[in-house]
């Protein structure tokens, strides 16, 4: 009878350890999930910022190209000096 109780006790301990491991794993996965969502949100913000910066830079570039191709603008700038 003692052997059976010992075996049951070992099985219970093994199940308890397995349960603890599963709980730890679940907590880790939850933490990773939260971190992954945060990273994805940050990447989304960075993408929007990049797109905005690209639009601004493109408008500056176009303005500069327009200034260089327009001789009147260059003359006006030289007169101001």
Sine and cosine of phi, psi and omega as CSV:
sin_phi,cos_phi,sin_psi,cos_psi,sin_omega,cos_omega
0.00,0.00,-0.61,0.79,0.00,-1.00
-0.90,0.44,-0.62,0.79,0.01,-1.00
-0.89,0.45,-0.66,0.75,0.03,-1.00
-0.90,0.43,-0.68,0.73,0.04,-1.00
-0.90,0.44,-0.64,0.77,0.04,-1.00
-0.89,0.46,-0.68,0.74,0.00,-1.00
-0.91,0.42,-0.68,0.73,0.04,-1.00
-0.88,0.47,-0.65,0.76,0.01,-1.00
-0.90,0.43,-0.67,0.75,0.03,-1.00
-0.90,0.43,-0.66,0.75,0.04,-1.00
-0.89,0.46,-0.67,0.74,0.02,-1.00
-0.89,0.45,-0.68,0.73,0.02,-1.00
-0.89,0.45,-0.66,0.75,0.00,-1.00
-0.90,0.43,-0.68,0.73,0.04,-1.00
-0.90,0.44,-0.65,0.76,0.02,-1.00
-0.90,0.44,-0.69,0.72,0.04,-1.00
-0.89,0.45,-0.65,0.76,0.03,-1.00
-0.90,0.44,-0.66,0.75,0.03,-1.00
-0.89,0.45,-0.69,0.73,0.03,-1.00
-0.89,0.46,-0.66,0.75,0.03,-1.00
-0.89,0.46,-0.68,0.73,0.02,-1.00
-0.91,0.42,-0.63,0.77,0.04,-1.00
-0.90,0.43,-0.68,0.73,0.03,-1.00
-0.89,0.45,-0.70,0.72,0.02,-1.00
-0.88,0.47,-0.69,0.72,0.03,-1.00
-0.88,0.48,-0.68,0.73,0.02,-1.00
-0.90,0.44,-0.65,0.76,0.03,-1.00
-0.90,0.43,-0.69,0.72,0.01,-1.00
-0.90,0.43,-0.62,0.79,0.05,-1.00
-0.89,0.45,-0.68,0.73,0.02,-1.00
-0.90,0.44,-0.69,0.73,0.03,-1.00
-0.90,0.43,-0.64,0.77,0.01,-1.00
-0.89,0.47,-0.70,0.71,0.01,-1.00
-0.89,0.45,-0.70,0.71,0.01,-1.00
-0.89,0.45,-0.68,0.74,0.00,-1.00
-0.89,0.46,-0.68,0.73,0.04,-1.00
-0.88,0.47,-0.65,0.76,0.02,-1.00
-0.90,0.44,-0.70,0.72,0.02,-1.00
-0.88,0.47,-0.69,0.73,0.01,-1.00
-0.89,0.45,-0.65,0.76,0.05,-1.00
-0.89,0.45,-0.69,0.72,0.02,-1.00
-0.89,0.46,-0.66,0.75,0.03,-1.00
-0.90,0.44,-0.61,0.79,0.05,-1.00
-0.89,0.46,-0.70,0.72,0.04,-1.00
-0.89,0.45,-0.70,0.72,0.00,-1.00
-0.88,0.47,-0.62,0.78,0.02,-1.00
-0.90,0.43,-0.70,0.71,0.03,-1.00
-0.88,0.47,-0.68,0.73,0.02,-1.00
-0.89,0.45,-0.66,0.75,0.02,-1.00
-0.88,0.47,-0.70,0.72,0.01,-1.00
-0.88,0.47,-0.67,0.74,0.02,-1.00
-0.90,0.43,-0.72,0.69,0.01,-1.00
-0.88,0.47,-0.64,0.77,0.01,-1.00
-0.88,0.47,-0.67,0.75,0.02,-1.00
-0.90,0.45,-0.70,0.71,0.01,-1.00
-0.88,0.47,-0.74,0.67,-0.01,-1.00
-0.89,0.46,-0.64,0.77,0.02,-1.00
-0.90,0.44,-0.64,0.77,0.02,-1.00
-0.92,0.39,-0.63,0.77,0.07,-1.00
-0.88,0.47,-0.71,0.70,-0.01,-1.00
-0.87,0.50,-0.72,0.70,0.01,-1.00
-0.88,0.47,-0.65,0.76,0.02,-1.00
-0.90,0.44,-0.69,0.72,0.03,-1.00
-0.90,0.43,-0.67,0.74,0.03,-1.00
-0.90,0.44,-0.64,0.77,0.02,-1.00
-0.90,0.44,-0.68,0.73,0.03,-1.00
-0.89,0.46,-0.66,0.75,-0.03,-1.00
-0.95,0.32,-0.52,0.86,-0.03,-1.00
-1.00,0.08,-0.23,0.97,-0.01,-1.00
-0.98,-0.21,0.96,-0.30,-0.05,-1.00
-0.90,0.43,-0.48,0.87,0.00,-1.00
-0.90,0.44,-0.62,0.78,0.00,-1.00
-0.91,0.42,-0.66,0.75,0.02,-1.00
-0.90,0.43,-0.65,0.76,0.03,-1.00
-0.89,0.45,-0.69,0.72,0.00,-1.00
-0.86,0.50,-0.66,0.75,0.00,-1.00
-0.91,0.42,-0.64,0.77,0.00,-1.00
-0.92,0.39,-0.58,0.81,0.01,-1.00
-0.90,0.43,-0.56,0.83,-0.06,-1.00
-0.94,0.34,-0.38,0.93,-0.06,-1.00
-0.97,0.26,0.00,0.00,0.00,0.00
